[in-house]
Amino acid sequence: MAIFALIHGAGGSALDWHLLEAELRSRGHASVAVDLPMSEPRAGLWDYADAVAAAIDGRRPVVVVAHSWGGFVGPLVCARAGAAALVLVTAMIPRPGETPNDWWENSGRPSPGHGDDDELYSHDVPRDLARRIQAHDGALAEGISLDRAGREPWPLPAWPALPTRYLLCRDDRFFTPEFVRRHVKERLGITPDEMPGSHMVMLSRPAELADYLVRVLPSREKETEAGDAERSSPSQGA
């Protein structure tokens, strides 16, 4: 059994992951999702990472899953929690010394053509669900202050030396597929994995996302999972 540490983006919350968490539990895995301290103006990137690491509480093996703006936090959690792998889900990829505020221009990310939040982020999420998440996250967003974190240079000297996957969402209108393919190649030198879905794919396709995350578990974690399943199965024969 792996534990998936789920990191939301700016303007998001732990609630964004609730459907995915249920899917992961049904597949025999654990998860932890926390609200990053984005309302605290003095909180920096390491403070965000420490909030996630505290929730992990030393459990292993850890697979860190970072969404959108959370791409600046995910690698730091890996460093703090001794993660086995990192999965970026339609996420920003930082360079050493780059601030989140500078990433937008540095990355060459084009301005999206859709102004409405529904069309931009969650056009394939059921309307009632999208409205509920928007109301919840919107109330939290009113207190968001990225004063320090947004201006803080990304502190790692290099990308962490652990298996890293990137999931591109082909229906994402916020980080478009064309931009993401180039960004991932330039920053990580890898080819992203792809699946259908909008920027909020954890809400629109939680079962498919869970299947993907379990499928890309590092080999050692898959072997542990198989061993746990074998030990829990009833013995065969007389």
N, C-alpha and C positions, 0 to 999 in steps of 0.2 A: 504494500500500500504506500502510495506517495502522498505527500501533502502539497497542495497547490496554493501558493501565496499569490493572491489576486490584487493587482494594483490598479486603481481607477485613474482616469485622466482628470485634467483641470475641469471644474464644473460638474464633476461626477461624484459618486459616493459608493460606499460598499454595497448599497442596495442594487446597483447596476448588475452585480454578479449573482443575484439570488437564484435565478433560474439555472445558471451554469453550476452553481454549488449543488443544487439538488441532483442534477445530472451526474456530476462527479461522484456524489455519495452513492447513487444507484449503481455505479460501476466499481464500487469498493474503495474509493479514494476519499481522502479528507481535504478540506480547504480552509483557508482563512482569508477574509476580506475585511479591511479596516477603513474607516474614514481618515484620510490623511489630514494632518493639522494645518489645512490651508487657510483657516480663519485666523491663525496666529501670525501676525506680521513679522515676528522675530524668528519664526521657524525657517530653517534652511533645508537644503536638500538632504543632509545627513539626518536631520530631525525627522523628515518624512520616512527615510529608510529605517531609522531606529524604531519608529512606531510599528512598522510592519514586522521587523525582526523580533520585537517584544511579543507580538501576537503569535509568531511562530513558536516561540518559547523553547527553542532547542530541538524541536522535532525534526526527524529525518526520514527519508530523503526529501528534500525540498525542490520543487520546480517553481520558479518565479515566473509569473505571467503579468506582463505590463502592457497597459492599453494607452494609446495616444500620448498625452503629456507625461504619463507614467513611465515612458521610455527613459526619462532622465533619472528616475528613481530605481527602476528595476535592477540595473547593474550594481547599484550601491547596496541594495538588499542582498544580492548574491554575495558581495564581499562581507557583509555583516553576518549572514546566516549560513555561510558555507554551502551554498546551493549546488545541486547536481546539474541543473540546466536552467536556461533562460529562454522564454518564449515571448517575443514582441508581437503584439496583436495590433496591426495598423497603427504603429507607434512612431514617435519621434526617436531618432538615433543621434545621441550627442557625440561630440568630439571632446577630447580633453581640453579644458580651459574655456569651452564654449558655454555661454549662458543660455537658458531657455528663451529669454527675450530675443537674443541674437539669432537663434536657430532659424526663425522664419525667413529672414533674408538670406542667411548663409546657405540654407538648404536649397534655395530657389523654388520653394513650394509656391505653385501658382495660386492666385486668388480664386476661391470657388465661385461658380456662377450662380449658386442658389443662395438666396438671403434668408429664407424661412428655415427655422431650426428643424422642423419636421422633415423637410425635403433634404436638408443638408446632412443631418446626422442619423435619422431613424425612419426613413421613408418606408422601410419594409417591416417595421415593428407594429404589432396590433395597436390600433389607435388608443384603446382604453389603457393598455399597458404603458404606451408612450406618454400619455397624459399623466398617469400616476407617477412615473419616474421623473418627468419634467417638473411636476409640482414639488416632489420631495427634493430633488437635486437643486431646483431653482431656489427653494427656501434656504438651502445651505450656501448656495452661490452668492447670496446677498452679503454674506460675511467673509467671502474669500478675499484674502490679501496675500498676493504673491510678491510683495515688496522685496523681501530679501531673496527668496528662492528664485524668483524670475531673473534677478540681477547677479546671481551667484555663479561663478565659473564652475563647470562640471569638474569635480575634484579628483577623479581617478586619472592616473598617468597613462593608462591604456585600457582597452576593452578587456574585461575579465576573461581569463583563460578557462573557459568552460563551454560545453556545447550550447550554441545559440541558434534558434530558429526564428524566422520572421514569417508571420501569416499576413498575407495581403488579402483584402476583401474586395472582390471584383466589382461590387456595386457601391463602393464607398465614394461619396461625392465630396467628402471633406479632405481626405488624402487619396487622390485619384490613383488608379492602378498605374498609369503612365509615370506619374511622379514617384510613386513608391518603388517601382522596379529600378528606376535610376538611383534613387536615394539609397536603397539597400545595397546596390552594387558599389556605389561610391564609398559608402561608410563602412560596410561590413565585408564586401567582396564575396557575397554569397547570392544565390538566387532564392527569392522568397517562395514559400509555399503559397498556394492560392485556394480560396473557396468562395462561393457566393456569399453575399451579405453586405449590409451597410456598415457605417462606422460603428454602430451599436450592435455588432453581430452577436454579442453575448445575450442580447434580448431577443433578437429576431431568429437566431438559429442556435439555441443553447445546446441541443442534443448533438448537432453536427460539430460544434466547437468542442464539446466534451470528447467526442470520438477522436477528433484530431489531437487533442492534448494527450490523451491516453496512448494514441498511436505513436507519438513522437517522444515518448519517455525514453531516456537513455537506456541502453541495453541492461545495465546492472539493475536498474529499477524494475525493468520488465521481468528479469530473472527472479527478483525478490517477490514480485507480484505473483508469478506463476508458482513459486514455492509456497507462498501463503495459501493460494487456492488449493494446491495439492494437499497440504496439511489439514485444511478445513473440510476436505471431501470425505465422505464415509468410506471405510475400507471396502474393497471388493473381494468377492470369493468367500469360501467357507472359513 
